[in-house]
Amino acid sequence: MAFQAKRRFWEDDSAIYGGISWTDTDIAQIWYPSNGYHRHKGVLVGAYIWNREPGRRYSAMTAAERLNSALAQGESLHPAYAGEMECGISRAWVNVPFRKG
């Protein structure tokens, strides 16, 4: 999942300039961009899920449910995380036809 943020809160509030935060939740990781420093808006990877059970749970959700769940879990790292986002996109790769060739 990826989200466009209204502002680059990870830079402004936490001095994070690129890299990854690991979580103990289903979303596993949040990736921060390593470019566009100090621009007004930014896009981050709000979840990178590779574990089997969390992947199955998320792939069974609708896109909107996946986004909402990832936003809620991101709150454990960044207070008011969900309120910082303008929009998001989600793809459950297991649901993509012909993904294995």
C-alpha positions as CSV (number, residue, x, y, z in Angstrom):
1,M,0.0,0.0,0.0
2,A,1.1,3.5,-0.7
3,F,-0.2,6.8,0.6
4,Q,0.2,10.4,-0.4
5,A,0.6,12.6,2.6
6,K,-0.6,16.2,2.9
7,R,2.8,17.1,4.3
8,R,6.1,15.2,4.9
9,F,5.3,14.7,8.6
10,W,8.0,12.0,8.9
11,E,10.7,14.7,8.1
12,D,9.0,17.6,9.9
13,D,8.1,15.7,13.1
14,S,10.6,12.9,13.4
15,A,13.6,13.9,11.2
16,I,13.2,10.7,9.1
17,Y,14.9,11.1,5.7
18,G,14.4,7.9,3.9
19,G,14.5,4.3,5.2
20,I,12.2,1.8,6.8
21,S,10.3,1.6,10.1
22,W,9.6,-2.0,11.2
23,T,6.4,-2.8,13.1
24,D,5.1,-5.8,15.0
25,T,1.7,-5.5,13.2
26,D,0.4,-7.0,10.0
27,I,1.7,-4.0,7.9
28,A,5.3,-5.1,8.8
29,Q,7.0,-2.0,7.4
30,I,6.6,1.6,6.5
31,W,9.0,2.9,3.8
32,Y,9.9,6.6,3.7
33,P,11.1,8.1,0.4
34,S,14.8,8.8,-0.2
35,N,14.1,11.7,-2.5
36,G,12.2,15.0,-2.6
37,Y,13.4,16.1,0.8
38,H,11.6,19.2,2.2
39,R,9.0,19.2,-0.5
40,H,5.5,19.9,0.7
41,K,3.9,16.5,0.0
42,G,5.3,13.0,-0.2
43,V,4.4,9.4,-0.9
44,L,5.3,6.6,1.4
45,V,4.8,2.8,1.3
46,G,2.4,2.4,4.2
47,A,2.6,-1.4,4.3
48,Y,4.9,-4.0,2.8
49,I,3.4,-7.4,3.8
50,W,5.2,-10.6,2.9
51,N,4.2,-12.9,5.7
52,R,1.7,-15.6,4.9
53,E,-1.1,-15.1,7.4
54,P,-1.1,-11.3,7.4
55,G,-1.0,-11.5,3.6
56,R,-4.0,-13.7,3.5
57,R,-5.9,-11.5,5.9
58,Y,-5.2,-8.4,3.8
59,S,-5.8,-10.1,0.4
60,A,-9.3,-11.1,1.6
61,M,-10.2,-7.4,2.3
62,T,-11.4,-4.9,-0.2
63,A,-9.0,-2.2,-1.2
64,A,-10.7,0.3,1.0
65,E,-10.5,-2.1,4.0
66,R,-6.8,-2.7,3.4
67,L,-6.1,1.0,3.3
68,N,-8.1,1.7,6.5
69,S,-6.5,-1.1,8.3
70,A,-3.0,0.0,7.3
71,L,-3.7,3.5,8.4
72,A,-4.9,2.3,11.8
73,Q,-1.8,0.2,12.3
74,G,0.4,3.1,11.2
75,E,-0.9,5.1,14.2
76,S,1.3,2.9,16.5
77,L,4.4,4.6,14.9
78,H,3.0,8.1,14.0
79,P,0.2,9.6,16.1
80,A,-2.4,11.2,13.8
81,Y,-1.0,9.1,10.9
82,A,-4.4,8.5,9.2
83,G,-5.2,12.2,9.3
84,E,-1.9,13.1,7.5
85,M,-2.9,11.1,4.4
86,E,-4.8,12.5,1.4
87,C,-5.2,9.3,-0.6
88,G,-3.9,5.8,-0.9
89,I,-3.6,2.8,-3.3
90,S,-3.5,-0.9,-2.5
91,R,-2.7,-4.0,-4.5
92,A,-3.2,-7.6,-3.2
93,W,-0.8,-9.3,-5.6
94,V,-2.2,-12.8,-4.9
95,N,-5.5,-11.6,-6.4
96,V,-3.9,-10.5,-9.7
97,P,-4.6,-12.9,-12.6
98,F,-1.5,-14.4,-14.2
99,R,0.8,-13.0,-11.5
100,K,3.0,-16.2,-11.8
101,G,3.4,-16.0,-15.5
